[in-house]
Amino acid sequence: MDKFVRSLITEWRKLGLPFEGETVIVAVSGGADSMSLMLALHELRSRKKILNRTIVAHLNHRLRGKESDEDEAFVREHADRLGFEFVSKSARLPKTGNLEQNAREARYKFLLGVAIKNKAFAVLTGHTQNDQAETFLLNLIRGSGPDGLAGMKAVRDMDGGILLIRPLLSWATRSDTEGFCEAKGVVARTDRMNDDEKFSRVRIRKNILPLLAEMNPAIIKTLAQSADLMRKNGDVELETPTSANLPLKDLNSMDQTKLYATLRSWLRIRRGTLRGLGLEHIQAVERLITSRKSGRTVELPAGGRVIKHRGELSYNDIKVEK
């Protein structure tokens, strides 16, 4: 099984999604992200891993004339080839207001309508970590608060009990989706509007992210994880730890969201700052907590270590030689 397909079914389990007996709508534009999602779902169905009724839905905005019609035909052809039901609709967008926002609203209205008509439990989209990173920066530039910086959720309510699910959001990048399509011999469609720098998101993608990548080659993953942390911390009502040590029995009783927020708050107090502390360090401490052995440590950046001993976590400073 391809790594991409394996990652998708792992995320499917993590999100607690049904494997059969339901109907799902998959939004497919023809681009690499949504095409890779459709291709991976087909492989999982072929392997009898996910057996839900799957309907591929495509909204033709008619923004690019013949190219838009070719997108629709392309998606229809591949949906038919893979044995999926296919639904499409053409829409004329208002000439006033924000084009991106108008297109987004029309798309979700269409997808929700298809879901309601077919009694689907969810709509799936192909948003990736790249989309999350772009959203994070876009909201940061706009001066958004914590809610905006938390970015997109992997699962959210649409209407009438129907869910909007982004099963690629937490783990897949655009290079992953493009690579999977290529491995499957599929040349995904490209939208020339994605290169039009009159759109803020395009300027972020083409200009700002490449500059940030010069300082941090993993900037897409970093920004996506930052949005994830903002969201998790915002969802938790947390009392700041006041004791020097943290009892393991208390930590083991917490869900992951509260655990991560507690560890970050505790380390902020003990270290005096969270500077240099990334998600990988919090995850290392989490593994320390669940380890059966005592006396183990986790080294942190800029000096300092977390120690597990006698049923507690403690923090010690380490002098770093310059």
Order of alpha helices (4+ residues) and beta strands (2+ residues): alpha-beta-alpha-beta-alpha-beta-alpha-beta-alpha-alpha-beta-beta-alpha-alpha-alpha-alpha-beta-alpha-alpha-alpha-beta-beta-beta
